[in-house]
């Protein structure tokens, strides 16, 4: 069973930056497209960024130009660099495969954007 472990979240002021990491317990990244999802309180989980095995990236409109997804297959890790953070980015962030989550959800990492 592949396990996904997210880290890097925290409390940051509006306009600040954070870098999230997602480590997998197996070498799945080299063959699967991966994505970062987020879920805010009272809202459905949404996909915010994805990256294919060929390093093609896509972003939801609300984070374009502010977030950058990347991957390191040698480290079984996918990253999300977040800049110019806004209060509406506050959520728990998760990683999983795309377009459909294939693995159990990790514990996520909480991102809170507040002054």
C-alpha positions as CSV (number, residue, x, y, z in Angstrom):
1,X,0.0,0.0,0.0
2,X,1.5,3.3,-1.1
3,X,1.6,6.0,1.6
4,X,1.6,9.7,0.9
5,X,3.1,12.1,3.5
6,X,2.5,15.8,3.1
7,X,4.5,18.4,4.9
8,X,5.5,22.1,4.8
9,X,2.3,23.8,5.8
10,X,2.0,26.5,8.4
11,X,0.7,30.0,9.3
12,X,1.7,32.7,6.9
13,X,0.7,36.3,6.3
14,X,-1.0,37.4,3.1
15,X,1.6,37.8,0.4
16,X,3.8,35.2,1.9
17,X,5.2,32.0,0.6
18,X,5.3,28.3,1.5
19,X,6.8,25.2,-0.1
20,X,4.9,22.0,0.4
21,X,6.3,18.5,0.0
22,X,4.7,15.2,-0.6
23,X,6.8,12.0,-0.2
24,X,5.6,8.6,-1.4
25,X,6.6,5.3,0.1
26,X,7.1,3.8,-3.3
27,X,8.5,4.8,-6.7
28,X,5.2,5.8,-8.2
29,X,6.0,9.2,-9.5
30,X,7.9,8.2,-12.5
31,X,4.9,6.6,-14.1
32,X,1.9,8.6,-12.7
33,X,0.7,12.1,-13.0
34,X,0.5,13.7,-9.6
35,X,-1.5,16.5,-8.2
36,X,-2.0,18.8,-5.2
37,X,-5.5,19.0,-3.9
38,X,-6.9,21.2,-1.2
39,X,-10.0,21.2,1.0
40,X,-11.2,24.2,2.9
41,X,-13.6,23.9,5.8
42,X,-17.2,23.3,4.5
43,X,-16.0,22.9,0.9
44,X,-15.3,20.0,-1.4
45,X,-11.8,18.9,-2.1
46,X,-10.4,20.5,-5.3
47,X,-7.5,19.9,-7.5
48,X,-5.2,22.9,-7.7
49,X,-2.2,21.7,-9.6
50,X,-0.9,18.7,-11.5
51,X,2.2,17.5,-13.2
52,X,2.6,14.6,-15.6
53,X,5.5,12.2,-15.8
54,X,6.6,14.3,-18.7
55,X,6.7,17.4,-16.5
56,X,3.7,19.1,-18.1
57,X,1.9,21.2,-15.6
58,X,-1.7,22.5,-15.2
59,X,-3.2,24.8,-12.6
60,X,-6.6,25.9,-11.6
61,X,-7.3,29.5,-12.5
62,X,-7.2,30.8,-8.9
63,X,-3.6,29.8,-8.4
64,X,-2.1,30.4,-11.9
65,X,1.0,32.6,-11.7
66,X,1.3,32.1,-7.9
67,X,1.8,28.3,-7.5
68,X,4.4,26.1,-9.1
69,X,4.3,22.3,-9.0
70,X,7.4,20.2,-9.5
71,X,8.6,16.7,-8.9
72,X,11.8,14.8,-8.1
73,X,11.3,11.2,-9.2
74,X,14.6,10.2,-7.6
75,X,13.3,11.3,-4.3
76,X,9.7,10.1,-4.8
77,X,8.6,13.6,-4.0
78,X,6.3,16.2,-5.5
79,X,6.5,19.9,-4.4
80,X,4.1,22.9,-4.5
81,X,5.8,26.3,-4.3
82,X,3.2,28.8,-3.2
83,X,3.7,32.5,-3.5
84,X,1.6,35.6,-3.0
85,X,-0.6,33.7,-0.7
86,X,-4.2,34.9,-0.1
87,X,-6.6,34.2,2.8
88,X,-8.7,32.1,0.4
89,X,-5.8,29.7,0.0
90,X,-6.4,28.6,3.6
91,X,-7.0,24.8,3.4
92,X,-5.6,21.4,4.1
93,X,-3.4,20.4,1.2
94,X,-3.1,16.8,0.0
95,X,-1.3,15.1,-2.9
96,X,-2.5,12.1,-4.9
97,X,-2.5,10.8,-8.4
98,X,-4.5,12.6,-11.2
99,X,-7.0,12.7,-12.8
100,X,-8.4,10.3,-10.2
101,X,-6.9,9.8,-6.7
102,X,-5.6,6.2,-6.7
103,X,-4.2,6.0,-3.2
104,X,-5.5,6.5,0.3
105,X,-5.3,10.1,1.4
106,X,-2.5,11.2,3.6
107,X,-3.0,13.4,6.7
108,X,-2.5,16.5,4.6
109,X,-0.7,19.6,5.6
110,X,-2.6,22.7,6.9
111,X,-2.0,26.1,5.3
112,X,-3.4,29.1,7.0
113,X,-3.1,32.5,5.5
114,X,-3.9,35.2,8.0
115,X,-2.6,38.5,9.3
